[in-house]
Amino acid sequence: MPLNEPSVRASVLAALPEYLRAHDVDIVALLDAEGIDPRAIVDGNFPIPLNMAISLFERVAHRISDPSFGTTYALAFPIGASGLLGHLMMSAPTVRDALAALSKYLEIHTTKLNPKFEEISGIGWFTFSWPLSITAPTTQYTAFSLSTLILRLRLALGQSWQPLITEFQHRSPAPETIPGYIQAFGSRLKFDQTRNAIALDPTALGKAMPKLLEGLFESIRELGDQKLEASQAAPDDDAATLHKLLEKKLAAGEPFGLENIASAMELPVRSLQWRLEQEATSYEKILLVTRVIAAERYLRDSGYNLTKIASLLGFSELSAFTRWCQRQFKTTPSTYRKKLRAQATYESVEFSRPAE
């Protein structure tokens, strides 16, 4: 069943070959282990499944025994390496304009993250969320993504600048990495959130960007509009649209019955059922897939208690969620959580410390 898998441009790997050579690690072997086409290291526009890229970051962290790989790689990631998206940010007039451009054009570089920039009571919030279809542990990749953003903003705001608040969807990382988090993101950290986010005060929002590409913002934005239009030209099929709606409604605690979904898609119930039949699927099948993916994500990556996870998945009681888990996973939620966390590379491998 096609669910329109999220993807990312291979430019995210721009500095990785040289970075790994310094650690005597062959990037081609790591790409092969993840099933990533080796063209990714020579063509920055080559699309990579986002799940594979995120998993690669975890694999690299363990291969080089660096639990803070996400933030250290961000330091090595060159300005402009992300291509058009980076140029849009760096040529923006102000920090506010840079974040607005990032929100609008991120889809050109990484799909389906639901980015948003908004100002609430004078505070600027840039946010994005990992789709529930992301099954790889996101700790390293989230740290890289937010670190890279903050480093670019520091070109305008000063090297000591830190966000008012930084939020992470994943649970709190290992205690020994927290000092590094504080150095990279500031001391006001929130984990187990429904999104990834940074908050900025009004003064920071109004600061001028360094304008490394003086006078090119409008021209680059026109090109961005063209690429954005082209990337959105092919609409999702009904199964993919239904999957995304179920993800959003489950995460928001909104009604997700067939009637609610058909109404959101502006279709009669029977028309939606018929169209899904033409794609060899059904509402029930897609709901099951969405719930399974979300359940595994919450059990492995979040610190939520089981009652909250049950509620997020649309179960009225923990007992109903437990029975569902026993049918789907042949075990209880708590036992399955232990199994998933034991299998996750970022917990099953102990980082070795370099010799002093």
BELSULQUI-V659978 format. One record per helix or strand of 3 or more residues. SS is the DSSP state (hx for helix, st for strand). FROM is the first residue (numbers start at 1). TO is the last residue. If there is no record, write none. Layout:
BEGIN
SS,FROM,TO
SS,FROM,TO
END
This chain:
BEGIN
st,7,9
hx,10,13
hx,16,21
hx,27,34
hx,38,41
st,47,49
hx,50,63
hx,69,76
hx,84,90
hx,95,109
st,116,120
st,123,128
hx,139,157
st,165,167
hx,175,185
st,196,200
hx,202,206
hx,217,231
hx,238,252
hx,258,264
hx,269,278
hx,283,301
hx,306,312
hx,318,329
hx,333,343
hx,345,348
END
